[in-house]
Amino acid sequence: MTAVVDITQNDGRWLVSGNLLLDDVERLLAQDIVVDGAKELEVDLSGVTEVDSVAISLLFEWMRQARANQCSLTYSNLPANLLSLASLYGVFDFLPQAADSAAGH
């Protein structure tokens, strides 16, 4: 059984948990990002278990939507499998990471 992706939103921070696989990401992409007027948003990916290449698309779409809402978005605690994909595709440096997460790469 696959883990359903869940996003807990709390005061300018999202905690993402579960899988970011094709079906999960398609559902998330169908929703617009909700920043509630926040100027900054941190997306914590520490709860993400499985990913495939479509997860990279999701991260870039969230960045686009945040930018459209004049919100500065950063990612933290990217799991190793997601970091590996981002490096493989040559997009790692384009993912805005919280200072404590960027040091680990």
JOTA-V742400 format. One record per backbone hydrogen bond with DSSP energy under -1.0 kcal/mol. CO is the residue of the C=O (numbers start at 1). NH is the residue of the N-H. Records with the same first field share a line. If there is no record, write none. Layout:
BEGIN
CO=NH / NH
END
This chain:
BEGIN
3=19
6=17
8=15
12=42
13=10
14=44
15=8
16=47
17=6
18=49
20=52
21=25
22=26
23=27
24=28
25=29
26=30
28=31
35=38
39=72
41=74
42=14
43=76
44=16
45=48
47=18
50=20
52=55
53=56
54=58
55=59
56=60
57=61
58=62
59=63
60=64
61=65
62=66
63=67
64=68
66=71
67=70
72=41
74=43
75=98
76=45
79=83
80=84
81=85
82=86
83=87
84=88
85=89
86=91 / 92
87=90
91=94
92=95
96=75
98=101 / 102
99=103
101=104
102=105
END
